[in-house]
């Protein structure tokens, strides 16, 4: 009677374990591991019309056979040599310049020695401010920096002025507003516009 009871309890315990899915873990097959390469790319903060892209490949035991880079589908040069290399990974960086304003996308594709590949992409936005020389030129002026006037950081002189604004006050104010971000003192004494219609103009970024 005692042996029967012990057998009954054992059978019941096995049934409970089976019902709960508590099969012996020591005999379970380990999950399959993926050896597929993984690439990544990150865009830095744009500086005017340029940006640095950091990108990497987790390549496992394989070596990099080739890499191809592009910006918006147009091929660009990749980093010729890895910046850092470990047993299973390599990191790179590439400097991009002369980019137009707007949204862009950098893409890199790695091909490894076993024929496998991995692709990564990074988006960024260029919002490049015009240079002081470009702003001066927009008023048909010529920039002198450092200025011929020792009391000024720079001068923008349009003699003659050949633009489309005909009113002296409008041209002078329009030029001051456009040039102000480039004048550390915010002092535009001696600036002028003359003629009717305007025939000459000049903006002086004066030292304080």
MOLIN-V308583 format. One record per pair of residues at least 24 apart in sequence whose C-alpha atoms are under 10 Angstrom apart, sorted by sequence separation. I is the first residue (numbers start at 1). GAP is how many residues later the second one is. D is the distance in Angstrom with one decimal. If there is no record, write none. Layout:
I & GAP & D
I & GAP & D
//
This chain:
35 & 24 & 8.3
36 & 24 & 8.0
37 & 24 & 9.7
55 & 24 & 9.4
63 & 24 & 9.9
101 & 24 & 7.3
102 & 24 & 5.2
103 & 24 & 8.9
132 & 24 & 9.3
139 & 24 & 6.3
140 & 24 & 9.9
168 & 24 & 8.2
169 & 24 & 7.2
179 & 24 & 8.4
183 & 24 & 9.0
184 & 24 & 9.2
35 & 25 & 6.8
37 & 25 & 8.9
54 & 25 & 9.7
62 & 25 & 9.6
63 & 25 & 8.7
64 & 25 & 9.8
69 & 25 & 9.6
71 & 25 & 9.1
100 & 25 & 9.3
101 & 25 & 4.7
102 & 25 & 6.5
138 & 25 & 8.2
139 & 25 & 9.1
168 & 25 & 5.1
169 & 25 & 8.9
179 & 25 & 9.7
180 & 25 & 8.5
35 & 26 & 8.9
53 & 26 & 9.9
56 & 26 & 8.8
60 & 26 & 9.8
61 & 26 & 7.5
62 & 26 & 7.8
63 & 26 & 9.2
64 & 26 & 8.8
99 & 26 & 9.6
100 & 26 & 6.7
101 & 26 & 5.1
102 & 26 & 9.1
139 & 26 & 9.2
167 & 26 & 8.7
168 & 26 & 5.9
172 & 26 & 9.9
175 & 26 & 9.4
179 & 26 & 8.7
35 & 27 & 9.9
55 & 27 & 9.8
56 & 27 & 9.6
59 & 27 & 9.9
60 & 27 & 7.5
61 & 27 & 6.0
62 & 27 & 9.5
63 & 27 & 9.3
99 & 27 & 7.1
100 & 27 & 8.1
101 & 27 & 6.2
167 & 27 & 8.9
168 & 27 & 7.1
171 & 27 & 8.2
175 & 27 & 9.0
176 & 27 & 7.4
56 & 28 & 9.4
57 & 28 & 9.8
58 & 28 & 9.4
59 & 28 & 8.9
60 & 28 & 4.4
61 & 28 & 9.0
71 & 28 & 9.6
99 & 28 & 9.4
100 & 28 & 7.9
101 & 28 & 9.2
154 & 28 & 9.5
166 & 28 & 9.9
167 & 28 & 8.5
168 & 28 & 7.4
170 & 28 & 9.9
175 & 28 & 7.6
176 & 28 & 9.5
54 & 29 & 9.8
56 & 29 & 9.7
58 & 29 & 9.5
59 & 29 & 5.5
60 & 29 & 6.8
99 & 29 & 8.7
153 & 29 & 9.8
154 & 29 & 8.4
166 & 29 & 8.7
167 & 29 & 7.1
168 & 29 & 7.4
169 & 29 & 9.4
172 & 29 & 7.5
176 & 29 & 9.6
58 & 30 & 5.9
59 & 30 & 5.6
60 & 30 & 10.0
76 & 30 & 9.3
78 & 30 & 8.1
98 & 30 & 9.8
153 & 30 & 7.7
166 & 30 & 7.0
167 & 30 & 6.2
168 & 30 & 5.6
171 & 30 & 8.2
172 & 30 & 8.2
57 & 31 & 8.5
58 & 31 & 4.3
59 & 31 & 7.7
72 & 31 & 9.2
73 & 31 & 9.8
75 & 31 & 9.7
76 & 31 & 9.7
152 & 31 & 9.7
153 & 31 & 8.5
166 & 31 & 4.7
167 & 31 & 6.2
168 & 31 & 8.9
172 & 31 & 8.0
57 & 32 & 5.6
58 & 32 & 6.7
72 & 32 & 6.1
73 & 32 & 8.3
74 & 32 & 9.4
75 & 32 & 9.3
76 & 32 & 9.8
139 & 32 & 8.6
153 & 32 & 8.8
161 & 32 & 9.0
165 & 32 & 8.2
166 & 32 & 5.2
167 & 32 & 9.9
168 & 32 & 9.0
56 & 33 & 7.3
57 & 33 & 5.5
58 & 33 & 8.8
71 & 33 & 6.8
72 & 33 & 5.3
73 & 33 & 8.3
74 & 33 & 9.8
75 & 33 & 9.8
152 & 33 & 9.6
155 & 33 & 9.7
161 & 33 & 9.5
164 & 33 & 9.6
165 & 33 & 7.3
166 & 33 & 8.5
168 & 33 & 8.3
56 & 34 & 5.7
57 & 34 & 6.5
71 & 34 & 5.6
72 & 34 & 6.5
73 & 34 & 8.1
157 & 34 & 9.3
161 & 34 & 9.7
164 & 34 & 9.0
55 & 35 & 8.8
56 & 35 & 4.1
57 & 35 & 8.7
70 & 35 & 8.2
71 & 35 & 4.5
72 & 35 & 7.9
139 & 35 & 9.4
152 & 35 & 9.2
156 & 35 & 9.2
157 & 35 & 9.5
158 & 35 & 9.2
163 & 35 & 8.7
55 & 36 & 5.9
56 & 36 & 5.8
70 & 36 & 5.8
71 & 36 & 6.4
139 & 36 & 7.3
152 & 36 & 9.1
155 & 36 & 9.0
157 & 36 & 9.9
161 & 36 & 9.9
162 & 36 & 8.4
163 & 36 & 9.1
54 & 37 & 7.4
55 & 37 & 5.3
56 & 37 & 8.4
69 & 37 & 7.3
70 & 37 & 5.4
71 & 37 & 9.1
138 & 37 & 9.2
152 & 37 & 9.6
161 & 37 & 6.8
162 & 37 & 7.2
163 & 37 & 9.9
54 & 38 & 5.9
55 & 38 & 6.0
69 & 38 & 5.6
70 & 38 & 6.7
160 & 38 & 8.9
161 & 38 & 5.1
162 & 38 & 8.2
53 & 39 & 8.4
54 & 39 & 4.3
55 & 39 & 8.3
68 & 39 & 8.2
69 & 39 & 4.4
70 & 39 & 9.1
136 & 39 & 8.3
139 & 39 & 9.8
160 & 39 & 5.6
161 & 39 & 4.6
162 & 39 & 10.0
53 & 40 & 5.5
54 & 40 & 6.7
68 & 40 & 5.6
69 & 40 & 6.6
135 & 40 & 8.6
138 & 40 & 9.8
159 & 40 & 7.2
160 & 40 & 4.9
161 & 40 & 6.3
52 & 41 & 6.9
53 & 41 & 5.4
54 & 41 & 9.0
67 & 41 & 6.8
68 & 41 & 5.2
69 & 41 & 9.0
158 & 41 & 8.5
159 & 41 & 4.8
160 & 41 & 7.6
161 & 41 & 9.2
52 & 42 & 5.8
53 & 42 & 6.4
67 & 42 & 5.5
68 & 42 & 6.7
136 & 42 & 8.8
158 & 42 & 5.6
159 & 42 & 6.5
160 & 42 & 10.0
51 & 43 & 8.6
52 & 43 & 4.5
53 & 43 & 7.7
66 & 43 & 8.3
67 & 43 & 4.4
68 & 43 & 8.6
135 & 43 & 7.1
136 & 43 & 7.6
157 & 43 & 7.9
158 & 43 & 5.1
159 & 43 & 8.0
51 & 44 & 6.0
52 & 44 & 6.1
66 & 44 & 5.9
67 & 44 & 6.1
135 & 44 & 6.9
157 & 44 & 6.1
158 & 44 & 5.9
50 & 45 & 7.3
51 & 45 & 5.4
52 & 45 & 8.8
65 & 45 & 7.7
66 & 45 & 5.1
67 & 45 & 8.8
156 & 45 & 8.4
157 & 45 & 4.2
158 & 45 & 8.8
50 & 46 & 5.5
51 & 46 & 6.6
64 & 46 & 6.9
65 & 46 & 5.6
66 & 46 & 6.8
132 & 46 & 9.4
133 & 46 & 9.9
156 & 46 & 5.6
157 & 46 & 6.4
49 & 47 & 8.4
50 & 47 & 4.2
51 & 47 & 9.5
64 & 47 & 6.1
65 & 47 & 4.9
66 & 47 & 8.4
132 & 47 & 7.3
135 & 47 & 9.6
155 & 47 & 7.2
156 & 47 & 5.1
157 & 47 & 8.4
49 & 48 & 5.9
50 & 48 & 6.3
51 & 48 & 8.6
63 & 48 & 8.8
64 & 48 & 4.5
65 & 48 & 5.1
131 & 48 & 10.0
132 & 48 & 9.9
155 & 48 & 5.7
156 & 48 & 6.6
48 & 49 & 8.9
49 & 49 & 5.5
50 & 49 & 6.3
62 & 49 & 9.8
63 & 49 & 5.7
64 & 49 & 6.1
65 & 49 & 8.6
132 & 49 & 9.0
154 & 49 & 8.5
155 & 49 & 4.6
156 & 49 & 8.6
39 & 50 & 9.5
41 & 50 & 9.6
43 & 50 & 9.7
46 & 50 & 9.5
47 & 50 & 9.2
48 & 50 & 9.0
49 & 50 & 5.1
50 & 50 & 9.3
62 & 50 & 6.2
63 & 50 & 5.6
64 & 50 & 9.2
65 & 50 & 8.4
67 & 50 & 9.3
69 & 50 & 9.7
71 & 50 & 9.5
132 & 50 & 6.5
154 & 50 & 6.3
155 & 50 & 6.2
37 & 51 & 9.6
38 & 51 & 9.4
39 & 51 & 9.6
40 & 51 & 9.3
41 & 51 & 9.3
42 & 51 & 9.4
43 & 51 & 9.9
44 & 51 & 9.8
46 & 51 & 9.6
48 & 51 & 8.8
49 & 51 & 6.7
57 & 51 & 9.9
59 & 51 & 9.3
61 & 51 & 9.8
62 & 51 & 6.0
63 & 51 & 8.3
64 & 51 & 9.7
65 & 51 & 9.8
66 & 51 & 9.4
67 & 51 & 9.6
68 & 51 & 9.4
69 & 51 & 9.8
70 & 51 & 9.5
71 & 51 & 9.6
72 & 51 & 9.6
131 & 51 & 8.7
132 & 51 & 9.4
153 & 51 & 7.8
154 & 51 & 5.5
155 & 51 & 8.6
37 & 52 & 9.4
39 & 52 & 9.6
41 & 52 & 9.2
48 & 52 & 9.9
49 & 52 & 7.4
55 & 52 & 9.5
56 & 52 & 9.3
57 & 52 & 9.5
59 & 52 & 9.6
60 & 52 & 9.8
61 & 52 & 9.7
62 & 52 & 6.7
64 & 52 & 9.8
65 & 52 & 9.7
67 & 52 & 9.5
69 & 52 & 9.5
71 & 52 & 9.4
152 & 52 & 6.4
153 & 52 & 5.5
154 & 52 & 7.6
46 & 53 & 9.9
48 & 53 & 9.3
53 & 53 & 7.9
55 & 53 & 8.0
57 & 53 & 7.6
59 & 53 & 7.4
61 & 53 & 9.7
62 & 53 & 9.5
64 & 53 & 9.3
151 & 53 & 9.2
152 & 53 & 5.4
153 & 53 & 6.0
154 & 53 & 9.3
53 & 54 & 9.9
56 & 54 & 9.4
59 & 54 & 9.8
62 & 54 & 9.2
151 & 54 & 8.7
152 & 54 & 4.1
153 & 54 & 6.2
57 & 55 & 9.9
149 & 55 & 8.7
151 & 55 & 5.9
152 & 55 & 5.2
153 & 55 & 9.9
149 & 56 & 9.9
150 & 56 & 9.1
151 & 56 & 5.7
152 & 56 & 8.8
59 & 57 & 9.4
147 & 57 & 8.5
149 & 57 & 8.9
150 & 57 & 8.9
151 & 57 & 8.5
59 & 58 & 9.2
147 & 58 & 8.7
59 & 59 & 9.0
141 & 59 & 9.3
143 & 59 & 9.9
147 & 59 & 9.4
57 & 60 & 9.8
58 & 60 & 9.2
140 & 60 & 9.7
141 & 60 & 8.1
142 & 60 & 9.3
143 & 60 & 9.5
144 & 60 & 9.9
57 & 61 & 7.8
140 & 61 & 9.3
141 & 61 & 7.7
43 & 62 & 9.3
57 & 62 & 9.0
139 & 62 & 8.7
141 & 62 & 9.2
43 & 63 & 8.3
56 & 63 & 10.0
57 & 63 & 9.0
139 & 63 & 9.5
42 & 64 & 9.1
56 & 64 & 8.7
41 & 65 & 8.2
55 & 65 & 8.0
41 & 66 & 7.9
55 & 66 & 8.8
136 & 66 & 9.7
40 & 67 & 9.7
41 & 67 & 7.8
55 & 67 & 9.0
136 & 67 & 8.9
40 & 68 & 8.7
53 & 68 & 9.8
54 & 68 & 9.3
39 & 69 & 8.3
40 & 69 & 9.9
53 & 69 & 7.9
39 & 70 & 8.0
53 & 70 & 9.7
39 & 71 & 7.7
53 & 71 & 9.6
38 & 72 & 9.3
37 & 73 & 8.9
51 & 73 & 8.4
37 & 74 & 9.3
51 & 74 & 9.3
37 & 75 & 8.4
51 & 75 & 8.4
49 & 76 & 9.5
50 & 76 & 7.7
49 & 77 & 6.1
50 & 77 & 9.9
39 & 78 & 9.0
40 & 78 & 8.9
41 & 78 & 9.1
42 & 78 & 9.1
43 & 78 & 9.1
44 & 78 & 9.6
46 & 78 & 7.7
48 & 78 & 7.1
49 & 78 & 7.2
50 & 78 & 8.7
37 & 79 & 7.4
38 & 79 & 8.5
39 & 79 & 5.6
40 & 79 & 7.6
41 & 79 & 5.7
42 & 79 & 7.7
43 & 79 & 5.9
44 & 79 & 9.9
45 & 79 & 8.1
46 & 79 & 7.4
47 & 79 & 8.2
48 & 79 & 6.8
49 & 79 & 5.3
36 & 80 & 7.5
37 & 80 & 6.7
38 & 80 & 5.7
39 & 80 & 5.7
40 & 80 & 5.0
41 & 80 & 5.6
42 & 80 & 5.5
43 & 80 & 6.8
44 & 80 & 8.2
45 & 80 & 9.0
46 & 80 & 6.4
47 & 80 & 8.9
48 & 80 & 4.4
49 & 80 & 8.4
35 & 81 & 10.0
36 & 81 & 8.2
37 & 81 & 5.9
38 & 81 & 7.6
39 & 81 & 5.3
40 & 81 & 7.1
41 & 81 & 5.5
42 & 81 & 8.0
43 & 81 & 6.4
45 & 81 & 9.4
46 & 81 & 8.2
47 & 81 & 7.8
48 & 81 & 6.5
49 & 81 & 9.8
36 & 82 & 8.2
37 & 82 & 9.2
38 & 82 & 8.3
39 & 82 & 8.8
40 & 82 & 8.4
41 & 82 & 9.1
42 & 82 & 9.2
43 & 82 & 9.6
46 & 82 & 8.7
47 & 82 & 9.9
48 & 82 & 8.7
48 & 83 & 9.6
//
